[in-house]
Every structure is written in C-alpha cells, then in structure tokens.
Amino acid sequence: MSYNKVIYILPNDLIEKVQEYVDGEFIYIPRKSSNKKEWGAGTSIRQELYTRNTQIYEDYFAGHSSQDLSKKYFLSLKSIQRIIRQQKNID
C-alpha cells in the first residue's frame, strides 16, 4: 500500500472538513466493493503457490512422508496435510 498526500488529491474545503474529525492522523479509505481486486491479482503469487502445491502433491505420491515434505518446504505438518487433501480434491 502506498500513501498519497491529501493536498494533491482532495479539494481544500474537503480537507478542512476531514480535519474536523481526524487531525494529523493516518486514516485508511478502503476501495469500493466494485473496485476490489482478488487476493494475489497484482502479483504472481497464486501461480507460484499452485506450482509449489502441485510439487508437494507429486512428492507425496512419489513416496516422501509428510514430515519430510514439511522440512523440505519449510511448512508445518498441518499445512502439508491440508495441501495434500486439497490437491486430492482437485484430481
């Protein structure tokens, strides 16, 4: 998230009105529901996680134990079990 100076965005009369409620504090103005993006839409993380999870599933069926996969991928045992369960439902 980046910050923008309000003096470059809002008219002075609106800034003064906001200052009546919040003076010198940081505030967050959320996006409109119609403008919200899905999680990971701005990066490649979804594809990276899909690739990683697919590899975990393949390693599991190649004979690696959940404990070994947990150490290999630096994830908790519960996370490995969840990923394997989710991948089974996809196939």
Residue, then its C-alpha position, 0 to 999 in steps of 0.5 A: m500500500s502506498y500513501n498519497k498526500v491529501i493536498y494533491i488529491l482532495p479539494n481544500d474545503l474537503i480537507e478542512k472538513v476531514q480535519e474536523y474529525v481526524d487531525g494529523e492522523f493516518i486514516y485508511i479509505p478502503r476501495k469500493s466493493s466494485n473496485k476490489k481486486e482478488w487476493g494475489a491479482g497484482t502479483s504472481i503469487r497464486q501461480e507460484l503457490y499452485t506450482r509449489n502445491t502441485q510439487i508437494y502433491e507429486d512428492y507425496f505420491a512419489g513416496h516422501s512422508s509428510q514430515d519430510l515434505s514439511k522440512k523440505y518446504f519449510l511448512s508445518l505438518k498441518s499445512i502439508q496435510r491440508i495441501i495434500r487433501q486439497q490437491k486430492n480434491i482437485d484430481 
